[in-house]
Amino acid sequence: MCPSCQATKSHFQVDSAPDDLVEHDADPPVEDDEPPSDGAVSSSAGDQSEILKPRRVYTDTSDPSVSSLKELKDEGDLNTRPPYQRYEVWPPAKKSKLIESVLLGLPVPRFYFAENQDEKQEVIDGQQRLAALFRFMDDEYALSGLKTLTEFNKKKWSGLDK
């Protein structure tokens, strides 16, 4: 059982680190018949013919709306469940409290994304929060246990005024 999320062993799958995250020796071994490539490193995991090139990190701070993030997800340009993310584990009460915070206009912690080579994004941090928001917007659950906005208890997204 996971000590953090209490998920059982059946909730997990065996996976290996993505090739671009695998650590390599500073001087990888060079095949006798093959000259080294232009600074790229051959992968020791997975397909040996795959070449890994160093990646640069760029940061950009923005303040996207929840609706624009949902649109990205619906269009397939935002992956909320990359292989390294855990399953959704937030109970309904925690999801409802997040929605209540948003409705009250309270600040929500930042989301962190990575842009892949295909220019699509994946969630690095904030998957549980985004899942709670998106599932609520898809009418998958009603709010419950709200302490401040009690009039919204038992309401789904479609039951809220604009």
N, C-alpha and C positions, 0 to 999 in steps of 0.2 A: 504494500500500500504506500502511495506517495505521501510523505510527511507534510507536504505543503498543501496539496489539494484534496487529499484523502481518496483519490481515484485508485481503483483496484488494478491489478496487473493486466486484466483484460482490456483496459482502456488505452493501453500503450501498444505501439508497434515497434519492431526492430527497424532501425534506420541507421544510415551512416551519415557522417557530416557531408554537406555539399562540397563538391570538388574544390570550389574556390575558398573554402575555409580550412582545408586540410593543410596542416603544417608540413613544411618540407625542410630538408637540410639546406644550409646556406649554399653548399656546393653539391648539387645532385650528381649522381654518377652518370657518366656519359657513355653511351654505347660505342664500341670500337669503330663501327662503320658509319656512325651518324655524328655529324658535327653539332655542337650545341646551337640552339636557336637563339634569336635576338633578345636575350634576357628573359625569355619565358621559361617556365619550369614545367617539366612533365609531371603528370599526376601519378602518384603511386597507388591511388585508390580508384577502382572502377576501370574504365577504358584507358589503356596505356597510350593510345594514340592521341588522346585529348591533351591539349596544351592549355596551361593556365597562365594567364598574363596578370601582372600586378594590377590591382584596381586602385583608383584614386577615390578618396572620400571628399565629397562636397556637401556642405550643409546649407540648407535654405530654410529659413523660418517663415512660416506662413500661418494663416488663421482660417483654414477652410471651414465651411459650414458642414454640419452633419449631413444635410441633404446633398451637397456636392460629393462628399465621401461615399454616400450610398449610391449615387449615380455612377461613380467610378466602379464600385463593386458590381452593380447590376450590369454594367457594360463589359465586365470582365477585365477591367484595367487595375483592379485592386484585389489582391489575394489576401484574404483575412486568415487563411489557414495554411501558411507554408509548412513544410514538413517538420520544422523545429518547434512549432507552436503546439501547446497542449490542447486537450479537448476543452470545450466550454464547461466550466465547473461552477459558475456563479449560481447560487440559488435564486429563486424568484424574488425574494425580499431584497437582496442586494441589487438586482437589476432594477427593481422598482425605485429604490433609493437613488440610483444614478439618474433615472428618468426624472424623478422629482427635483434633483439638483439642477438639471438642465432646464426644466420648466420654471424654476425659481431664478434662473439666470446666474447661478453660481459657477465659478470657474471649475473646469474639468481638467484633470492632469493632461499634459501633452501626449500626443500620439507620435510614434516614431515609425518612419517608413524607409524602405530601401528601394531604389529604382534598379530594376534588372536591365540587362542588355537589350531586351525587347521593349524597353521604356515603360513596362508595366511596373506597378508598385506592389510591395508586400509589407505586411505589418510586422514590425520588429517589436514594438511595445504598444499595448493598448487593445489587444485582440479581444479580451473579455468585455471591455467597455464597448467596443464597436459592435460586437455580437449582440450585446444587450440592446443597444440603440437600434440596430438594423432589424432585429427580430421584433422589437416593439413596433417599428414603422411598418413591418409586414403583417401586423395584427396577429402575431403568434402567441401573445400573452396579454393578459390584463394586469393593470397595476394593482398592487396589494401592499398592505402594511404601511401606507404613507402616514406620516405624523403631522406634517404641515398642510399639505394639500389633500386633506382627507376626502374632499369632494371628487377627487380623481380616482379613488379606490374603485376597483372593478371596471375601470374604463380601459378600452383598447385605443390604439392610435386613431382608428376611424371614428371613435366616439368623442374625440376632442374637437373643440372649436379651433378654427385657424388662428 
